[in-house]
Amino acid sequence: MNQRYYSLDVFRGATVALMILVNNPGSWSHIYAPLEHATWHGCTPTDLVFPFFLFAVGNAMAFVMPRFEQAGPAVFWKKVIKRTVLIFAIGLLLNWSPFVRWDGEHIAGKPWANVRIFGVLQRIALCYFFASVIVYYAKAKGAFVISAVLLLAYWFICLVAGAPGDPYSLSGWFGTPVDLKIIGLTHIYKGEGVPFDPEGPMSTMAAVVQVIFGFFVGQYVQQKGKTYEMLSNLFVAGLVLFFTGYCWDMVFPVNKKIWTSSYVLYTTGLAIMILGTLIYLIEFKGKKGKWSRFFDVFGKNPLFIFVLSGFLPRLTAMFRWVDHVTPEGKKVYTSFFPWFYEHVCKNIATDLRIGSLFYALCMITFFWLIVYILDKKKIYVKV
């Protein structure tokens, strides 16, 4: 990316770093409230990570779309389909990895029948695909109209097709029965205690708009250049979207897990204002240095390091050893990352949340070293 838009690299990298932080606590039972997702309605700092990443995908799209338009439809479809399939497949393989598991004292295969089909990367792939097609063929004005229609249509469908009197609840949301028919019971997420997939097909409708909004901002920044008019308009747009999403929350709650339309506007507004702040600090005031460099290297290999941060702990878990034996004679196994948390991080304070957070910070440092080395060697893994 051109140095002129270095702030976009920093924004994307900071989003990836925060994603690693919230996805890798030492213990899921000991987490500070801001690092947890909202139970259902509402929005915590953690709930900003995924929409910010989709927003950043849209930013990047704004820089490649002119090349697609010049190259023609054949090149556009080849590139977009290839990237969509690759990202979706990587996400699917990540869910399946490491393809084997410990079954007592023996290693057994991880059956395909129980693999979750959708997930974070799969949503990124689908949102990228549909946003790219909409922007390429409808252009900016058409994409804006389609975005408005998608957000309003999703609200209408949720209200009309959901459970009467409680259409936005876990049990009342219309999308779960549809997702179950598309995905199947054994392939759907069950982390809420019931079959429900927060990255399933039905809630993807509104998430596509997150990428389109990111495209609008990336395109606008390019067109206007480094001017105070551009910067002030960004803050106005961010405030308008944030306030609109906040008001919409009164009738259509802000909710990440079903990716409501109000959530799209609310989080996009925040993303624009944070990006605007970074542009002001970096592009206008030249306030860059070690802090921006730290996030910058994450932004240069975002998908690679996200996948590695999910895959490596699973892989190393296969190489285990006996940590201790219970008084009943039962062997308790551990592997590198759990051992590090239990024997190092967990013991640094009586408040277990501190140890859990310290572990997450160590994970960020570890993965930062990897992307830093890759950057020094000019190795960038592109999908």
Stockholm file with secondary structure:
# STOCKHOLM 1.0

chainA/1-383         MNQRYYSLDVFRGATVALMILVNNPGSWSHIYAPLEHATWHGCTPTDLVFPFFLFAVGNAMAFVMPRFEQAGPAVFWKKVIKRTVLIFAIGLLLNWSPFVRWDGEHIAGKPWANVRIFGVLQRIALCYFFASVIVYYAKAKGAFVISAVLLLAYWFICLVAGAPGDPYSLSGWFGTPVDLKIIGLTHIYKGEGVPFDPEGPMSTMAAVVQVIFGFFVGQYVQQKGKTYEMLSNLFVAGLVLFFTGYCWDMVFPVNKKIWTSSYVLYTTGLAIMILGTLIYLIEFKGKKGKWSRFFDVFGKNPLFIFVLSGFLPRLTAMFRWVDHVTPEGKKVYTSFFPWFYEHVCKNIATDLRIGSLFYALCMITFFWLIVYILDKKKIYVKV
#=GR chainA/1-383 SS CCGGGHHHHHHHHHHHHHHHHHHCCSCTTSCCGGGSCCSSSBCCGGGGHHHHHHHHHHHHHHHHHHHHHHHCHHHHHHHHHHHHHHHHHHHHHHHHTTSEEEETTEEEECCGGGCCCCCHHHHHHHHHHHHHHHHHHHHHHHHHHHHHHHHHHHHHHHHHHSCTTCTTSTTTCTHHHHHHHHHCGGGSCCTTSSSCCTTSSTTHHHHHHHHHHHHHHHHHHHHHCSCHHHHHHHHHHHHHHHHHHHHHTTTSCCBTTTTCHHHHHHHHHHHHHHHHHHIIIIIITCCCSHHHHHHHHHHHSHHHHHHHHHHHHHHHTTSCEEEEECTTSCEEEECHHHHHHHHTGGGSCSSHHHHHHHHHHHHHHHHHHHHHHHHHTTCCCCC
#=GC SS_cons         CCGGGHHHHHHHHHHHHHHHHHHCCSCTTSCCGGGSCCSSSBCCGGGGHHHHHHHHHHHHHHHHHHHHHHHCHHHHHHHHHHHHHHHHHHHHHHHHTTSEEEETTEEEECCGGGCCCCCHHHHHHHHHHHHHHHHHHHHHHHHHHHHHHHHHHHHHHHHHHSCTTCTTSTTTCTHHHHHHHHHCGGGSCCTTSSSCCTTSSTTHHHHHHHHHHHHHHHHHHHHHCSCHHHHHHHHHHHHHHHHHHHHHTTTSCCBTTTTCHHHHHHHHHHHHHHHHHHIIIIIITCCCSHHHHHHHHHHHSHHHHHHHHHHHHHHHTTSCEEEEECTTSCEEEECHHHHHHHHTGGGSCSSHHHHHHHHHHHHHHHHHHHHHHHHHTTCCCCC
//
